[in-house]
């Protein structure tokens, strides 16, 4: 299984991996690509490249590997994206560690932190994709709400409002406990791990992709009202929180445990592997 590393890259590691995969397929092996998110649009973009290097190496290698392999994806919308380049894929989330979140969450599912806090994930190297500028604007428009951002130090942020804090890499479980809402605002995504983890902690989730027990936000590249709509929903949750009427999101916790927990996904993976071996 080849996970999250797109074919046709003209750099030493990519060329070596592609050669290994080509020899593996020619020897009769069954290669499975597991697509995790940004590798899909980048592959689509690379297939449109008509440069000399691309025509000599990237295009033929990519087309051959895609045609001779099977494909799994981490989120259902990636199935449609791969169909645009002729690849039939199966949506099949692989297990990631969640037992720590499940056991710890059981102890604190009945309580909220003392302050209404919005948590987000924004890596510095890709802050545009993770709506970094929009989150800064939200924090500026809502000075009475605390915003905390995991995954980066915010070096790209030129005017940081006082109610916005960049945490870098930190203890995610503790940050979920300190927040009321997880804001997963992203332009392109697979199934965000923070969504699964936040729901396991009983938090409310606002997400730019459809997901069970999360509220769908508009596409930030299509709707100019993205920030205003997100602010309005955060205000609604804040008012419920301040009135003592906001209940912990136990529905989200129970749904993830039943459908996307580490144990459930591991069993699904084992069953699928067994089926494949006997086809």
MIDOSE-1310 file (N, C-alpha, C; in nm, 2 decimals, decimal comma, always signed):
residues 279
xxxx	+0,09/-0,12/+0,00/+0,00/+0,00/+0,00/+0,09/+0,12/+0,00; +0,06/+0,22/-0,09/+0,13/+0,34/-0,10/+0,04/+0,45/-0,05; +0,09/+0,51/+0,06/+0,00/+0,61/+0,14/+0,05/+0,75/+0,12; -0,04/+0,83/+0,06/-0,02/+0,98/+0,06/+0,10/+1,03/-0,02
xxxx	+0,15/+0,95/-0,11/+0,27/+0,99/-0,18/+0,24/+0,98/-0,33; +0,21/+1,09/-0,40/+0,16/+1,08/-0,53/+0,27/+1,04/-0,63; +0,23/+0,97/-0,74/+0,33/+0,93/-0,84/+0,38/+1,04/-0,93; +0,49/+1,01/-1,00/+0,54/+1,11/-1,10/+0,62/+1,22/-1,05
xxxx	+0,66/+1,22/-0,93/+0,74/+1,33/-0,87/+0,89/+1,32/-0,92; +0,94/+1,44/-0,97/+1,08/+1,44/-1,03/+1,17/+1,48/-0,92; +1,19/+1,39/-0,83/+1,29/+1,41/-0,72/+1,34/+1,28/-0,68; +1,46/+1,26/-0,62/+1,52/+1,13/-0,60/+1,43/+1,03/-0,53
xxxx	+1,37/+1,07/-0,42/+1,28/+0,98/-0,34/+1,16/+0,93/-0,42; +1,10/+1,03/-0,50/+0,99/+1,00/-0,58/+1,02/+0,90/-0,69; +1,13/+0,93/-0,76/+1,18/+0,84/-0,87/+1,20/+0,70/-0,82; +1,28/+0,69/-0,71/+1,31/+0,56/-0,66/+1,18/+0,48/-0,62
xxxx	+1,09/+0,55/-0,55/+0,96/+0,49/-0,51/+0,88/+0,44/-0,64; +0,88/+0,53/-0,74/+0,80/+0,49/-0,86/+0,87/+0,37/-0,93; +1,00/+0,36/-0,93/+1,07/+0,25/-0,99/+1,04/+0,12/-0,92; +1,04/+0,13/-0,78/+1,01/+0,01/-0,70/+0,87/-0,04/-0,73
xxxx	+0,77/+0,06/-0,74/+0,63/+0,03/-0,76/+0,62/-0,03/-0,90; +0,69/+0,02/-1,00/+0,68/-0,03/-1,14/+0,73/-0,18/-1,14; +0,84/-0,20/-1,08/+0,90/-0,34/-1,08/+0,80/-0,43/-1,00; +0,74/-0,38/-0,89/+0,65/-0,47/-0,81/+0,53/-0,50/-0,90
xxxx	+0,48/-0,41/-0,97/+0,36/-0,44/-1,06/+0,40/-0,54/-1,17; +0,51/-0,51/-1,23/+0,56/-0,60/-1,34/+0,58/-0,74/-1,30; +0,62/-0,76/-1,17/+0,64/-0,89/-1,11/+0,51/-0,96/-1,06; +0,40/-0,89/-1,09/+0,27/-0,95/-1,06/+0,21/-0,91/-0,92
xxxx	+0,27/-0,81/-0,86/+0,22/-0,76/-0,73/+0,10/-0,67/-0,75; +0,02/-0,66/-0,64/-0,10/-0,58/-0,64/-0,07/-0,45/-0,56; -0,07/-0,34/-0,63/-0,04/-0,21/-0,56/-0,17/-0,14/-0,53; -0,17/-0,09/-0,41/-0,29/-0,01/-0,37/-0,24/+0,13/-0,33
xxxx	-0,30/+0,23/-0,40/-0,28/+0,37/-0,36/-0,38/+0,41/-0,25; -0,33/+0,47/-0,14/-0,42/+0,52/-0,04/-0,41/+0,67/-0,04; -0,51/+0,74/-0,09/-0,51/+0,88/-0,11/-0,56/+0,95/+0,01; -0,48/+1,05/+0,06/-0,51/+1,11/+0,19/-0,56/+1,26/+0,18
xxxx	-0,56/+1,32/+0,07/-0,60/+1,46/+0,07/-0,54/+1,54/-0,05; -0,44/+1,62/-0,01/-0,38/+1,71/-0,11/-0,30/+1,63/-0,22; -0,27/+1,51/-0,20/-0,21/+1,43/-0,31/-0,30/+1,41/-0,43; -0,43/+1,42/-0,41/-0,53/+1,41/-0,52/-0,52/+1,53/-0,61
xxxx	-0,55/+1,65/-0,57/-0,54/+1,77/-0,66/-0,40/+1,79/-0,72; -0,30/+1,75/-0,65/-0,16/+1,77/-0,70/-0,14/+1,67/-0,82; -0,19/+1,55/-0,80/-0,18/+1,45/-0,91/-0,26/+1,50/-1,03; -0,38/+1,55/-1,01/-0,46/+1,60/-1,12/-0,39/+1,71/-1,19
xxxx	-0,33/+1,80/-1,11/-0,25/+1,91/-1,17/-0,13/+1,86/-1,25; -0,06/+1,76/-1,20/+0,06/+1,71/-1,27/+0,02/+1,65/-1,40; -0,10/+1,59/-1,41/-0,14/+1,52/-1,54/-0,17/+1,63/-1,64; -0,19/+1,75/-1,60/-0,22/+1,86/-1,70/-0,09/+1,93/-1,74
xxxx	+0,02/+1,89/-1,68/+0,15/+1,95/-1,71/+0,21/+1,89/-1,85; +0,24/+1,98/-1,94/+0,29/+1,93/-2,07/+0,44/+1,97/-2,09; +0,51/+1,99/-1,99/+0,65/+2,03/-2,00/+0,73/+1,90/-2,05; +0,85/+1,92/-2,09/+0,93/+1,82/-2,15/+0,96/+1,71/-2,05
xxxx	+1,00/+1,75/-1,93/+1,03/+1,65/-1,82/+0,90/+1,57/-1,79; +0,79/+1,64/-1,78/+0,66/+1,57/-1,75/+0,63/+1,47/-1,86; +0,65/+1,50/-1,99/+0,61/+1,41/-2,10/+0,71/+1,29/-2,10; +0,83/+1,32/-2,06/+0,93/+1,21/-2,07/+0,92/+1,11/-1,95
xxxx	+0,88/+1,16/-1,83/+0,88/+1,08/-1,71/+0,74/+1,08/-1,64; +0,70/+1,20/-1,59/+0,59/+1,20/-1,49/+0,46/+1,15/-1,55; +0,43/+1,20/-1,67/+0,30/+1,16/-1,73/+0,29/+1,01/-1,76; +0,39/+0,94/-1,83/+0,38/+0,80/-1,85/+0,38/+0,72/-1,73
xxxx	+0,47/+0,75/-1,63/+0,48/+0,68/-1,51/+0,35/+0,69/-1,43; +0,30/+0,81/-1,42/+0,17/+0,83/-1,34/+0,06/+0,76/-1,40; +0,04/+0,77/-1,53/-0,07/+0,70/-1,60/-0,06/+0,55/-1,58; +0,06/+0,49/-1,60/+0,08/+0,35/-1,58/+0,04/+0,30/-1,44
xxxx	+0,10/+0,37/-1,34/+0,08/+0,33/-1,20/-0,07/+0,34/-1,17; -0,13/+0,45/-1,21/-0,28/+0,47/-1,18/-0,36/+0,36/-1,24; -0,33/+0,33/-1,36/-0,41/+0,23/-1,44/-0,39/+0,09/-1,38; -0,27/+0,05/-1,34/-0,24/-0,08/-1,29/-0,26/-0,10/-1,14
xxxx	-0,31/+0,00/-1,07/-0,32/-0,01/-0,93/-0,47/+0,00/-0,89; -0,50/-0,04/-0,76/-0,63/-0,02/-0,70/-0,61/+0,11/-0,61; -0,73/+0,16/-0,58/-0,73/+0,30/-0,51/-0,83/+0,30/-0,39; -0,78/+0,35/-0,28/-0,86/+0,37/-0,16/-0,84/+0,52/-0,12
xxxx	-0,94/+0,58/-0,06/-0,94/+0,72/-0,02/-0,98/+0,73/+0,12; -0,94/+0,84/+0,18/-0,96/+0,86/+0,33/-1,09/+0,94/+0,35; -1,16/+0,99/+0,24/-1,28/+1,06/+0,26/-1,36/+1,05/+0,13; -1,50/+1,05/+0,14/-1,58/+1,02/+0,03/-1,57/+1,11/-0,09
xxxx	-1,55/+1,24/-0,06/-1,54/+1,34/-0,17/-1,41/+1,32/-0,26; -1,31/+1,24/-0,21/-1,20/+1,22/-0,29/-1,23/+1,11/-0,40; -1,33/+1,03/-0,38/-1,37/+0,94/-0,48/-1,41/+1,01/-0,61; -1,49/+1,12/-0,60/-1,53/+1,19/-0,71/-1,41/+1,26/-0,78
xxxx	-1,32/+1,31/-0,70/-1,21/+1,38/-0,75/-1,12/+1,29/-0,84; -1,10/+1,16/-0,79/-1,02/+1,07/-0,86/-1,09/+1,02/-0,99; -1,23/+1,02/-0,99/-1,30/+0,98/-1,11/-1,27/+1,07/-1,22; -1,24/+1,20/-1,19/-1,21/+1,30/-1,30/-1,08/+1,26/-1,38
xxxx	-1,00/+1,17/-1,33/-0,88/+1,13/-1,40/-0,89/+0,98/-1,43; -1,01/+0,92/-1,42/-1,03/+0,79/-1,46/-1,00/+0,68/-1,36; -0,99/+0,72/-1,23/-0,96/+0,62/-1,13/-1,08/+0,59/-1,05; -1,11/+0,46/-1,04/-1,22/+0,42/-0,95/-1,17/+0,39/-0,81
xxxx	-1,22/+0,45/-0,71/-1,16/+0,44/-0,58/-1,27/+0,40/-0,48; -1,23/+0,34/-0,37/-1,32/+0,30/-0,26/-1,29/+0,39/-0,14; -1,39/+0,44/-0,08/-1,37/+0,52/+0,05/-1,35/+0,42/+0,16; -1,23/+0,43/+0,22/-1,20/+0,33/+0,33/-1,10/+0,39/+0,43
xxxx	-1,15/+0,46/+0,53/-1,07/+0,52/+0,63/-0,98/+0,42/+0,70; -0,86/+0,44/+0,72/-0,77/+0,35/+0,79/-0,77/+0,39/+0,94; -0,74/+0,30/+1,03/-0,74/+0,33/+1,17/-0,63/+0,42/+1,21; -0,66/+0,52/+1,29/-0,56/+0,60/+1,36/-0,59/+0,60/+1,51
xxxx	-0,49/+0,63/+1,59/-0,51/+0,61/+1,74/-0,62/+0,70/+1,79; -0,72/+0,64/+1,85/-0,82/+0,71/+1,92/-0,86/+0,66/+2,06; -0,80/+0,55/+2,10/-0,83/+0,49/+2,23/-0,80/+0,59/+2,34; -0,69/+0,66/+2,33/-0,66/+0,75/+2,44/-0,76/+0,86/+2,45
xxxx	-0,82/+0,91/+2,34/-0,92/+1,01/+2,34/-1,05/+0,95/+2,40; -1,08/+0,83/+2,36/-1,21/+0,77/+2,41/-1,21/+0,75/+2,56; -1,10/+0,69/+2,61/-1,10/+0,66/+2,75/-1,09/+0,79/+2,83; -1,01/+0,89/+2,79/-1,00/+1,01/+2,86/-1,13/+1,09/+2,85
xxxx	-1,20/+1,08/+2,74/-1,32/+1,16/+2,72/-1,43/+1,11/+2,81; -1,44/+0,98/+2,84/-1,54/+0,93/+2,92/-1,54/+0,99/+3,06; -1,43/+1,04/+3,10/-1,42/+1,10/+3,24/-1,46/+1,25/+3,24; -1,47/+1,31/+3,13/-1,50/+1,46/+3,13/-1,61/+1,50/+3,03
xxxx	-1,69/+1,41/+2,99/-1,80/+1,44/+2,89/-1,91/+1,53/+2,95; -1,91/+1,54/+3,08/-2,02/+1,62/+3,13/-1,99/+1,77/+3,16; -1,88/+1,82/+3,12/-1,84/+1,95/+3,16/-1,78/+2,03/+3,05; -1,79/+2,17/+3,06/-1,73/+2,26/+2,97/-1,62/+2,34/+3,04
xxxx	-1,53/+2,39/+2,96/-1,42/+2,48/+3,02/-1,49/+2,61/+3,08; -1,41/+2,69/+3,15/-1,46/+2,81/+3,22/-1,48/+2,92/+3,11; -1,41/+2,92/+3,00/-1,42/+3,02/+2,90/-1,46/+2,96/+2,76; -1,55/+3,03/+2,69/-1,58/+2,99/+2,56/-1,46/+3,00/+2,46
xxxx	-1,41/+2,89/+2,41/-1,29/+2,89/+2,33/-1,31/+2,82/+2,20; -1,26/+2,87/+2,09/-1,26/+2,81/+1,96/-1,12/+2,76/+1,93; -1,11/+2,63/+1,89/-0,98/+2,57/+1,86/-0,98/+2,54/+1,71; -0,86/+2,57/+1,65/-0,84/+2,54/+1,51/-0,70/+2,47/+1,49
xxxx	-0,68/+2,42/+1,37/-0,55/+2,36/+1,33/-0,51/+2,43/+1,20; -0,39/+2,50/+1,21/-0,34/+2,57/+1,10/-0,18/+2,55/+1,09; -0,13/+2,46/+1,00/+0,01/+2,45/+0,99/+0,07/+2,57/+0,91; +0,18/+2,61/+0,96/+0,24/+2,74/+0,90/+0,27/+2,72/+0,75
xxxx	+0,32/+2,61/+0,71/+0,36/+2,59/+0,57/+0,24/+2,59/+0,47; +0,12/+2,58/+0,52/+0,00/+2,56/+0,43/-0,12/+2,64/+0,49; -0,09/+2,76/+0,55/-0,19/+2,83/+0,62/-0,31/+2,88/+0,53; -0,28/+2,90/+0,40/-0,39/+2,95/+0,32/-0,49/+2,84/+0,30
xxxx	-0,45/+2,71/+0,28/-0,54/+2,60/+0,27/-0,63/+2,58/+0,39; -0,57/+2,61/+0,51/-0,64/+2,60/+0,64/-0,70/+2,73/+0,69; -0,73/+2,82/+0,59/-0,81/+2,94/+0,62/-0,75/+3,02/+0,73; -0,61/+3,03/+0,73/-0,55/+3,11/+0,84/-0,59/+3,25/+0,84
xxxx	-0,60/+3,32/+0,73/-0,64/+3,46/+0,72/-0,78/+3,48/+0,77; -0,87/+3,38/+0,73/-1,01/+3,39/+0,78/-1,02/+3,37/+0,93; -0,94/+3,29/+0,99/-0,95/+3,27/+1,13/-0,90/+3,40/+1,20; -0,80/+3,46/+1,15/-0,75/+3,59/+1,21/-0,86/+3,69/+1,20
xxxx	-0,93/+3,70/+1,09/-1,04/+3,79/+1,07/-1,15/+3,76/+1,17; -1,18/+3,63/+1,19/-1,29/+3,60/+1,29/-1,25/+3,64/+1,43; -1,12/+3,62/+1,47/-1,07/+3,66/+1,60/-1,08/+3,81/+1,61; -1,05/+3,88/+1,51/-1,05/+4,03/+1,51/-1,20/+4,08/+1,53
xxxx	-1,29/+4,01/+1,46/-1,43/+4,05/+1,47/-1,50/+4,01/+1,60; -1,44/+3,91/+1,67/-1,50/+3,86/+1,79/-1,40/+3,87/+1,91; -1,36/+3,99/+1,95/-1,26/+4,01/+2,06/-1,30/+3,94/+2,19; -1,43/+3,92/+2,21/-1,48/+3,86/+2,33/-1,46/+3,71/+2,34
xxxx	-1,42/+3,65/+2,23/-1,40/+3,50/+2,22/-1,25/+3,47/+2,21; -1,21/+3,36/+2,28/-1,07/+3,32/+2,27/-1,05/+3,22/+2,16; -0,95/+3,25/+2,07/-0,92/+3,16/+1,96/-0,78/+3,10/+1,99; -0,77/+2,97/+1,97/-0,64/+2,90/+1,99/-0,62/+2,81/+1,87
xxxx	-0,49/+2,81/+1,82/-0,46/+2,75/+1,70/-0,34/+2,65/+1,72; -0,37/+2,52/+1,69/-0,27/+2,42/+1,70/-0,19/+2,40/+1,56; -0,08/+2,34/+1,57/-0,01/+2,30/+1,44/+0,09/+2,40/+1,39; +0,10/+2,52/+1,44/+0,19/+2,62/+1,39/+0,22/+2,73/+1,48
xxxx	+0,32/+2,81/+1,46/+0,36/+2,92/+1,54/+0,30/+3,05/+1,49; +0,24/+3,05/+1,37/+0,17/+3,17/+1,32/+0,27/+3,27/+1,27; +0,39/+3,23/+1,22/+0,48/+3,32/+1,16/+0,43/+3,41/+1,05; +0,33/+3,35/+0,98/+0,27/+3,42/+0,86/+0,17/+3,53/+0,90
xxxx	+0,13/+3,53/+1,03/+0,03/+3,63/+1,08/+0,10/+3,76/+1,11; +0,07/+3,86/+1,04/+0,13/+3,99/+1,06/+0,07/+4,08/+1,16; -0,07/+4,07/+1,18/-0,14/+4,15/+1,28/-0,22/+4,05/+1,37; -0,16/+4,00/+1,47/-0,23/+3,90/+1,56/-0,31/+3,97/+1,66
xxxx	-0,45/+3,95/+1,67/-0,53/+4,01/+1,77/-0,49/+3,95/+1,91; -0,52/+4,02/+2,01/-0,49/+3,97/+2,15/-0,56/+3,85/+2,19; -0,67/+3,82/+2,13/-0,75/+3,70/+2,17/-0,72/+3,58/+2,09; -0,61/+3,59/+2,01/-0,57/+3,47/+1,92/-0,43/+3,43/+1,97
xxxx	-0,42/+3,29/+1,99/-0,29/+3,24/+2,04/-0,25/+3,12/+1,95; -0,13/+3,12/+1,91/-0,07/+3,01/+1,83/+0,00/+2,92/+1,93; -0,03/+2,79/+1,92/+0,02/+2,69/+2,02/+0,14/+2,61/+1,97; +0,16/+2,61/+1,84/+0,26/+2,51/+1,79/+0,21/+2,37/+1,80
xxxx	+0,31/+2,28/+1,82/+0,27/+2,14/+1,85/+0,25/+2,12/+2,00; +0,13/+2,08/+2,03/+0,10/+2,07/+2,17/+0,02/+1,95/+2,21; -0,03/+1,94/+2,33/-0,11/+1,82/+2,37/-0,25/+1,84/+2,32; -0,29/+1,77/+2,22/-0,42/+1,79/+2,15/-0,53/+1,76/+2,25
xxxx	-0,52/+1,66/+2,32/-0,63/+1,62/+2,41/-0,66/+1,73/+2,51; -0,56/+1,79/+2,57/-0,58/+1,90/+2,66/-0,64/+2,02/+2,59; -0,60/+2,05/+2,47/-0,66/+2,16/+2,40/-0,81/+2,13/+2,37; -0,85/+2,01/+2,34/-0,99/+1,98/+2,32/-1,07/+2,00/+2,45
xxxx	-1,01/+1,97/+2,56/-1,08/+1,99/+2,68/-1,09/+2,14/+2,72; -1,00/+2,22/+2,67/-1,01/+2,37/+2,69/-1,10/+2,44/+2,60; -1,15/+2,37/+2,49/-1,24/+2,44/+2,39/-1,38/+2,40/+2,40; -1,47/+2,47/+2,34/-1,61/+2,44/+2,32/-1,63/+2,40/+2,18
xxxx	-1,57/+2,47/+2,08/-1,59/+2,45/+1,94/-1,46/+2,42/+1,87; -1,46/+2,32/+1,78/-1,34/+2,30/+1,69/-1,39/+2,36/+1,56; -1,31/+2,45/+1,51/-1,33/+2,51/+1,38/-1,23/+2,45/+1,28; -1,28/+2,36/+1,19/-1,20/+2,29/+1,09/-1,24/+2,36/+0,96
xxxx	-1,17/+2,47/+0,93/-1,19/+2,55/+0,81/-1,08/+2,52/+0,71; -1,11/+2,45/+0,61/-1,00/+2,41/+0,52/-1,06/+2,40/+0,37; -0,97/+2,44/+0,28/-1,01/+2,45/+0,14/-1,01/+2,31/+0,07; -0,91/+2,23/+0,11/-0,91/+2,09/+0,06/-0,87/+2,00/+0,17
xxxx	-0,93/+1,89/+0,19/-0,91/+1,81/+0,30/-0,94/+1,66/+0,27; -0,88/+1,57/+0,35/-0,93/+1,44/+0,36/-1,02/+1,44/+0,48; -1,03/+1,33/+0,56/-1,11/+1,33/+0,68/-1,02/+1,38/+0,79; -1,04/+1,51/+0,83/-0,95/+1,57/+0,93/-0,95/+1,49/+1,06
xxxx	-0,83/+1,46/+1,11/-0,82/+1,39/+1,24/-0,87/+1,47/+1,35; -0,86/+1,60/+1,34/-0,91/+1,68/+1,45/-1,06/+1,68/+1,47; -1,13/+1,65/+1,36/-1,27/+1,64/+1,36/-1,31/+1,52/+1,44; -1,25/+1,40/+1,41/-1,28/+1,28/+1,49/-1,24/+1,29/+1,63
xxxx	-1,13/+1,35/+1,66/-1,08/+1,37/+1,80/-1,17/+1,46/+1,88; -1,21/+1,57/+1,82/-1,29/+1,67/+1,89/-1,43/+1,62/+1,92; -1,49/+1,54/+1,83/-1,61/+1,48/+1,85/-1,60/+1,38/+1,96; -1,49/+1,30/+1,97/-1,47/+1,21/+2,08/-1,46/+1,28/+2,21
xxxx	-1,43/+1,40/+2,21/-1,42/+1,48/+2,34/-1,55/+1,56/+2,36; -1,65/+1,53/+2,28/-1,78/+1,59/+2,31/-1,79/+1,74/+2,27; -1,70/+1,78/+2,18/-1,70/+1,92/+2,14/-1,79/+1,94/+2,01; -1,83/+2,07/+1,99/-1,90/+2,10/+1,87/-1,80/+2,12/+1,76
xxxx	-1,83/+2,08/+1,64/-1,74/+2,09/+1,52/-1,81/+2,17/+1,41; -1,74/+2,27/+1,36/-1,78/+2,35/+1,24/-1,68/+2,31/+1,13; -1,73/+2,26/+1,02/-1,64/+2,20/+0,92/-1,68/+2,24/+0,78; -1,58/+2,26/+0,69/-1,61/+2,30/+0,56/-1,64/+2,18/+0,47
xxxx	-1,65/+2,06/+0,52/-1,69/+1,94/+0,45/-1,80/+1,87/+0,53; -1,88/+1,80/+0,46/-1,99/+1,73/+0,53/-1,94/+1,61/+0,62; -1,99/+1,61/+0,74/-1,95/+1,50/+0,83/-2,06/+1,48/+0,93; -2,09/+1,36/+0,97/-2,19/+1,33/+1,07/-2,16/+1,41/+1,20
xxxx	-2,26/+1,46/+1,26/-2,25/+1,53/+1,39/-2,16/+1,66/+1,39; -2,13/+1,71/+1,27/-2,06/+1,83/+1,26/-2,15/+1,93/+1,17; -2,14/+2,06/+1,19/-2,21/+2,15/+1,12/-2,13/+2,20/+0,99; -2,20/+2,20/+0,88/-2,14/+2,23/+0,75/-2,12/+2,38/+0,73
xxxx	-2,00/+2,42/+0,70/-1,98/+2,56/+0,67/-1,97/+2,58/+0,52; -2,00/+2,70/+0,47/-1,99/+2,73/+0,33/-1,84/+2,72/+0,28; -1,83/+2,69/+0,15/-1,70/+2,69/+0,09/-1,63/+2,83/+0,09; -1,52/+2,85/+0,15/-1,46/+2,98/+0,16/-1,41/+3,04/+0,03
xxxx	-1,40/+2,95/-0,07/-1,36/+3,00/-0,21/-1,48/+3,03/-0,29; -1,60/+3,00/-0,25/-1,72/+3,02/-0,33/-1,80/+3,13/-0,27; -1,81/+3,13/-0,14/-1,90/+3,22/-0,07/-1,82/+3,33/+0,00; -1,84/+3,46/-0,04/-1,78/+3,57/+0,02/-1,83/+3,59/+0,17
xxxx	-1,94/+3,53/+0,20/-2,00/+3,54/+0,33/-1,94/+3,44/+0,43; -1,83/+3,37/+0,39/-1,79/+3,26/+0,48/-1,76/+3,31/+0,62; -1,68/+3,42/+0,64/-1,65/+3,47/+0,77/-1,77/+3,51/+0,85; -1,86/+3,58/+0,78/-1,99/+3,62/+0,85/-2,08/+3,51/+0,89
xxxx	-2,09/+3,41/+0,81/-2,17/+3,29/+0,84/-2,11/+3,21/+0,96; -1,98/+3,20/+0,96/-1,91/+3,13/+1,07/-1,92/+3,21/+1,20; -1,91/+3,34/+1,19/-1,92/+3,42/+1,31/-2,06/+3,41/+1,36; -2,16/+3,41/+1,28/-2,30/+3,40/+1,32/-2,32/+3,27/+1,40
xxxx	-2,27/+3,16/+1,35/-2,29/+3,03/+1,41/-2,21/+3,02/+1,54; -2,09/+3,08/+1,55/-2,02/+3,09/+1,67/-2,09/+3,17/+1,78; -2,16/+3,28/+1,74/-2,23/+3,36/+1,83/-2,35/+3,29/+1,89; -2,42/+3,20/+1,80/-2,53/+3,12/+1,85/-2,49/+3,03/+1,96
xxxx	-2,37/+2,96/+1,93/-2,32/+2,87/+2,03/-2,27/+2,94/+2,16; -2,21/+3,06/+2,14/-2,17/+3,14/+2,26/-2,29/+3,18/+2,34; -2,40/+3,22/+2,28/-2,52/+3,26/+2,36/-2,57/+3,14/+2,44; -2,58/+3,03/+2,38/-2,63/+2,91/+2,45/-2,53/+2,87/+2,56
xxxx	-2,40/+2,88/+2,54/-2,30/+2,86/+2,64/-2,32/+2,95/+2,76; -2,33/+3,08/+2,73/-2,35/+3,18/+2,84/-2,47/+3,16/+2,92; -2,58/+3,11/+2,85/-2,71/+3,09/+2,92/-2,71/+2,96/+2,99; -2,60/+2,88/+2,98/-2,60/+2,75/+3,05/-2,69/+2,64/+2,98
xxxx	-2,72/+2,67/+2,85/-2,81/+2,58/+2,78/-2,74/+2,49/+2,67; -2,61/+2,50/+2,67/-2,53/+2,43/+2,57/-2,49/+2,29/+2,63; -2,54/+2,19/+2,58/-2,50/+2,06/+2,63/-2,38/+2,00/+2,55; -2,30/+1,92/+2,62/-2,19/+1,86/+2,56/-2,24/+1,77/+2,45
xxxx	-2,16/+1,76/+2,34/-2,20/+1,69/+2,22/-2,18/+1,54/+2,23; -2,26/+1,48/+2,31/-2,25/+1,33/+2,33/-2,29/+1,25/+2,21; -2,38/+1,31/+2,13/-2,42/+1,24/+2,00/-2,29/+1,22/+1,91; -2,21/+1,33/+1,90/-2,09/+1,31/+1,82/-1,99/+1,21/+1,88
xxxx	-1,98/+1,21/+2,01/-1,89/+1,12/+2,08/-1,94/+0,97/+2,05; -2,07/+0,95/+2,06/-2,12/+0,81/+2,04/-2,11/+0,77/+1,90; -2,13/+0,86/+1,80/-2,12/+0,83/+1,66/-1,98/+0,79/+1,62; -1,88/+0,87/+1,66/-1,75/+0,83/+1,63/-1,70/+0,70/+1,69
xxxx	-1,74/+0,68/+1,81/-1,71/+0,55/+1,88/-1,76/+0,43/+1,80; -1,88/+0,45/+1,75/-1,95/+0,34/+1,68/-1,90/+0,32/+1,53; -1,85/+0,43/+1,47/-1,82/+0,42/+1,33/-1,68/+0,45/+1,29; -1,61/+0,53/+1,37/-1,47/+0,57/+1,33/-1,37/+0,55/+1,43
xxxx	-1,40/+0,47/+1,53/-1,30/+0,45/+1,64/-1,18/+0,36/+1,58; -1,07/+0,37/+1,65/-0,96/+0,29/+1,61/-0,99/+0,14/+1,60; -1,07/+0,09/+1,70/-1,11/-0,05/+1,70/-1,20/-0,09/+1,58; -1,30/+0,00/+1,56/-1,39/-0,03/+1,45/-1,32/-0,03/+1,31
xxxx	-1,24/+0,07/+1,29/-1,17/+0,08/+1,16/-1,06/-0,03/+1,14; -1,00/-0,07/+1,25/-0,91/-0,18/+1,24/-0,98/-0,31/+1,20; -1,10/-0,34/+1,26/-1,17/-0,45/+1,22/-1,22/-0,45/+1,08; -1,26/-0,33/+1,03/-1,30/-0,31/+0,89/-1,18/-0,34/+0,80
xxxx	-1,07/-0,29/+0,84/-0,95/-0,31/+0,75/-0,91/-0,46/+0,74; -0,91/-0,52/+0,86/-0,88/-0,67/+0,86/-0,98/-0,75/+0,77; -1,11/-0,71/+0,78/-1,21/-0,78/+0,70/-1,19/-0,76/+0,55; -1,16/-0,63/+0,52/-1,14/-0,60/+0,38/-1,01/-0,67/+0,32
xxxx	-0,91/-0,67/+0,40/-0,79/-0,74/+0,36/-0,82/-0,89/+0,34; -0,90/-0,95/+0,43/-0,93/-1,09/+0,41/-1,01/-1,12/+0,28; -1,10/-1,02/+0,26/-1,19/-1,04/+0,13/-1,10/-1,03/+0,01; -1,00/-0,93/+0,01/-0,91/-0,91/-0,10/-0,83/-1,04/-0,13
xxx	-0,78/-1,10/-0,02/-0,69/-1,21/-0,04/-0,77/-1,33/-0,09; -0,90/-1,33/-0,08/-0,98/-1,45/-0,13/-1,06/-1,42/-0,25; -1,04/-1,30/-0,31/-1,11/-1,27/-0,44/-1,05/-1,35/-0,56
